[in-house]
Amino acid sequence: MRKNYKYLGLIVIIIVFALLFIPKIIERLRSDTAIQDNRSAPAKPLAYIKLNGEAKKVPDFLMYNQDSLLISNEDFLGKVYLAEFFFSRCPTICPIMNRNMKILDDRFWKRQDFGIASFTIDPAHDTPIILKEYAQNYKVKSKNWHFLNDKKDQVYELANSGFSIFASINPSVAGGFEHQGYFALIDKKGYIRSRVDRFDNPIVYYSGIDRDDQDIQGVDMLLEDIELLLKE
């Protein structure tokens, strides 16, 4: 009889444990899964990128676009916009970057407060005529998507120092140039912004190419985050 009571007490303990702790375990597993599925989450508002304690703004620039019109950073004030560095003859990541950029163009092209700045890192070849053909091949819709050309030194200064997005001439790689496939997101006042990762650190730049190690791609993040900045 005592033995039966002993088993009965053990059963009661198991039931109490199940009622108290199993729901918490399930919830924890769901939370962990959510973190793995979304490695960075949009913050409201999006983070500012800070350098020496100050929010980083896009440096001044003045360049010719595909229509041979002078475009400066001031033309983008009042607009949420994206910046990238590419070149028209790129055989590797640029076609992927601009296919993704075209997704964003298709989504926001009707907005007068949205724009894109695509800076060529091969200015000797990518004249306004070449850039015009390039834009037409991508069926660019937005009047505010500018493909920009400047002297080589100024372009590389803007990329490497202004944005800290690496770009360089390298004859040993395909196409003769190497660069990072990042998109920078800039708010209406000219500040570089981004969402944060799960440790609350800004991701700084969004990947313009699709990555196998990311469940959510850079273009997916930007579809959300551009909407956030447009509402500010």
Steps between C-alpha positions, in 0.01 A plus 500: 500500500779739594665413173188606312491833685864548407423458131195723532716777650750466217222527242370818666849656491535417131161655421583818693836527323330459163241767575754750630806459280411341165310809373804714589734263319280508191487880507880516535546272201266718298694811597832340409356396163381854437848634574660253263247581227546875537858586582437872497181685579381844398530757773263793532662733424785342308847543649737779401850400394733684735864594451686649797167536674334697221235381255662444160371696202563438132796715386453770239518384139430654158490269198347461155217252464387289205326804349816715533337702777697606805367327812618571853423364845272802547273368224424207728406710804136438584526151352568158648760348271741216444863521394713233332832469319504295178627497142315419181739229373503314833470125433444390859299670775372819330227327295371340822519832685307688235238229458435544870513877468241470222265325747521812716458728198187309397358538851571869564546667160177700525620669817652842445675465837695188402818473295806291412862608443709249306865610484717343232850395603601478132445863395734486200272250331164578663428829328149649520417334167603156632314560826189605308503173308558311824200668664283423198603134506379478860175678408552755774172668597595759759604845382706514818723199420823669396799312355790726588843559349793703633876501483659181627666655805178665619296182456745288697528764770121501532484120517791422729504804726155651463297182534769253613383264227809345345568552128827456313659441161632144483601361159530149644127461572213453257407832343811678632333654805409371842243644737259412776144427401337723760204736487501804730165632623479878548218697660343825382754711688803321352581272796602138444256272683452127560315242704677322784594138554371294793778642718379858427800580279431685171554277198631821330450386138260264328625218279415569139563138406310195618682307771452134587573566869211747531138395533391859433684668214612862490236596245227357727628708791507810281142453384403537867753762608443740212134505600602593854717792388239628256264543795749706705 
